[in-house]
Amino acid sequence: MNKYTCSPKVHKVYDGDYCVSADWIILVATVALKPHIFIRNCDLNIIIADDKLLHSLNLNHKGINDSTDVLSFNIEPIHDFVLIEDESRQSLNKSDFVVPDGAPGTLGEVIISLEKVASQSKEKGISFDQELAILVIHGILHILGFDHEDDQDYQKMQKFADKAYSAVINIS
């Protein structure tokens, strides 16, 4: 058993008219993080927000003048927290600091638009909680270094996403 863990924390900056369970988000995040080997304790912030915040972040950080459903930002380099077997996904940035063994840090932030969760769940014909789970998992996989820039990367990311989603649905 791994002696280090990543602890998801939920921060609601927007509730709107939606009932969002922090416990559900933490369960989904924990399942998505479980297969990964952590080499240091860390936190992962999951921010529940609105389209306005996602639009602003998308414009400021990606140059895209539109809202999106989920954004992910690494706070510290991934290799400081997670053992990455696939060297091609290993961060090339090295930390400028020597961090004491066991000292916690912040892996990153996943920011999710509740308005997008609601509209996309209706479009897909699935529950609000199912769409929320999909976006939490998707955001976490980006934090962990997965992307979907090409078909091979998409397939690899989708494989992990499908496993995590299936595990979450079987638990709930």
N, C-alpha and C positions, 0 to 999 in steps of 0.2 A: 504494500500500500504506500502511496506517495505521502511523504511527510509534509509537503507544502500544498497549499490550496489557493485558489482564487475565489474571493468572496464577492458575489454580486450585491450591489447596493442600488436600491431604487429611489429616484428623486423625481417627484412630481412637480413640474412647474406649470402644468396645465391639466385640469380635470375635465373641463367642458361639461357636457351632459353625459359623460361616459363613466361607467362603473369599472374601475381598473383595480385589480387585486395585485398588490405588491408581492404577496405570497406566490401567486401564479407566475409572475415574471421571474422571481427568484428561482422557483422550481425549474422553469424552462431554461434559464441561464445555467443553473447547476448541471442539468443534464447535458447541455451543449458543451460545457467546459470539462465534463468528466473524462472523456477519452484522452485528454491532453496531459502531459507530464510537466508539472510546474517545478521549477528549480529554486523558487523563492515565493514567499507569501505575497499576495497582492489583492487589491480591490479592483473591481470593475464597476464603473458607474453606468447605470441605465437611466437615462433621462426621458421622462414622459413629457412631451411638449406639444405644441400646435404647429400648424402649417407656417405661420408667420416666422417662428424661430427657425424652422428647417429651411425656409426660403432665405432668410438672412445668412445662415451658416453656409448654405449651398453657394450663395453669391460670393461671400467673403473668402471661403476656403477653396472653392472649386471653379469659381467664375461662371457659374450657371445661374441665370436669373429666373429661377423657378423653384417651387417647393419640391420635396421628395419625401419618400416614406421613411427612410432610415439613413442616418449618417454614422460613420464610425471614425473615431480618432484615437490613435495610440498616443498615450501620454509619455510613456517611456519606451525605449526600444524593446521589441518583442523578445529578443534573445536574452534579455535580463530576467525573464520570467518563465519562458516556456522552452523546453527541449524540443528542437525542431530537427526531425530526422531528415527531411528533404532540404538539403543545403540551399537549393534554389529559392526557397521561401525564407531563408534566414536573413534577418536584417543586416545590412552592410554597415549601419551606423554603430559605432562602439560607444558605450557610455563613457563620459568624461570623468566619472566619479567611481571610486571604489566603494561599493555598498557592502556593509557588514552582512555576513551570512545570516539569513533568517529575517532581515529587516524588511518590513512590508513596503510596498510601493503601490502605485496606481498603474494598472495595465492600460486602461483607456476608458473611453466613454462611447456608449451607443445612445444615440438620440433618435427617438421615434415620434412621429406625428400621429396623434390619436385620430385626427380627422382623416388621414390617409388610411389608418387601420379600419375605420368605419366604412369609408367608401369602397376600399378594395375588398373587404369581406363581403359586402353586398354584391359587388361585381362578380366575385368568384363563387358566390352562393355557399359560403362557409361562415362559421360563427366568428364574432369579434375576437374571442379568445384564441381561436385557431390562427387567424391572421396575425394577431399580436405575437403568438409563438413563432410563426414563420419569420417575422421581422426581427425578433430578439435573436433567434438563431442566426439569421443572415448577418446581422450586425456584428455578432460575436465572432463569426467565422472571418469576417474582414479584419477584426482586431487581431485575430490569430494568424493573419498573413495570407488568407485565401482571397482569391479574386476570380473574376469571370471575364477577363479581357479576351480570352480566346476559348475555343471549344474544349480543349483539353483541361484548362483551368476550371472552366464552368463545370465539366463533368466531375472533377475531383471535389470541387466545393459542393456540388449538388449531392454527391454521395454522402458526405458528412452531414449535410443539412437533412437529408431524408432519414438517416439513422437517428439523428437527434429528435426530429419531429415524430418519428414512429415511437421512440422511447417515451416521449412526453405524452403522446396520445394514449399509450398503453398504461401509463401511471394514472392519468386523470380519470 
